[in-house]
Amino acid sequence: MARVAGRKDEKILTRLADEFEQLSAQLNSPVPITMEIGKFTQACRLVSPLIRHLGVAMKFADIEYSAKVSGVVKAGKSVNTLEELLDRDIQQNTIKRQSSGSRLLIRVKRSLELLKIIFEQIMASSGNSLMDPVNTAYKQVFYPYHGWASRKTVAGALQTLPTKSLFFKRLKLDEASAFVQMQRIVTAVAPLIHYIDNLFLSRESAKELLRLL
């Protein structure tokens, strides 16, 4: 954590890209692949300030996301890796509990999917609105799992999103520079999402959890 704390002056998108690229590099290592919970959650925590740049109406999303990341940290206190976290839940038959580390991990993974799609949509759109990119990502990732109340809350928050240009200003980047960092994040997060999916798919008793929220 000290390394991240010492870089507070660095732009958040650049920091986020750096952290996720380090995680992605681990997945390409010739040694047996493992993902340390500490390193994973350290990178994931950097998503929170990014969410806050989307405006006060997105505070609920930041609170919920941060709670899920903290839940993974807490659940992983007695183990070191995501693999060990999942295997422990399987062995203890706690995998389907709402508060299980494995279930929280899936929710964090879905948030990374959301972030990836938002950035892809922002880079592909020509207008100055963030509503369509965020709404498209939400409908692909979380909408199927949310009830009416959650969907209504999200719909209201979408109306308050800043313009794309204001969002970039808050990030202290121009559009071209922001796109470079967004593409770095999209590229780095994709194999991480795939890796977490495979952790569950490779364990018969964990496959079903991917369909739950």
Phi, psi and omega in degrees: 000334183296324182295319179291318182299331181279002183238032184295338181279351181279146181298138189298322180295321179293317178299317181296316179298317180300313183294315182288330175294324177295319177295316180298322180297326177299324183288341178262006182288145178288343179280161179307134187280127169220156180234112181291135181299318181299314180291320179298310183289331176300316178292317183296327180298334181290349177288331184302309178298332177293317177300319182295334177291348178275358174113164185296331181292343179268009181300323181299322180292320179295316180298315181294315180296313181299323178295322180292318179296316178297326178295321176294319178300312182296316181294335184263014183297330183261004177226168185253331188236163176297324179298315181294325178298313181294314181296324178295317179297323178295313182296324182270000179058038179247008190298329184267359177295144181304325184263009182294148178301324181294317180292321177295324178299319178297321180292322176294318178300320178294326177295323176293323174299317178301313180300316180301313183290321177303311181296319178299318181290321178298314182292333182272341184274150182257345182277185182254009182262143174262353186298311182295314178301316181290319180294319178300315180295316181299315182294329179283328190256304189255334185309316182297339184260351185264147175275184185300317184296316180295318180297321179293319178299315180296317180301321178292320180294326180299328182291342185256003182299145177290166172290164179300318182295322178291322177300315179295323179297318178295329179280353181062041179221149169277173186300314183299316180293320179297318180297322178299313181290322178298318179294323176301317181292315178304313181295320183284324184285329184305308179293333178292316176299314180299320181296314180295319175304315182293330176302319181281319182293334181277357179238114188306318184284354183252349185302315185300332184297334180295342179266358181255162176250000000 
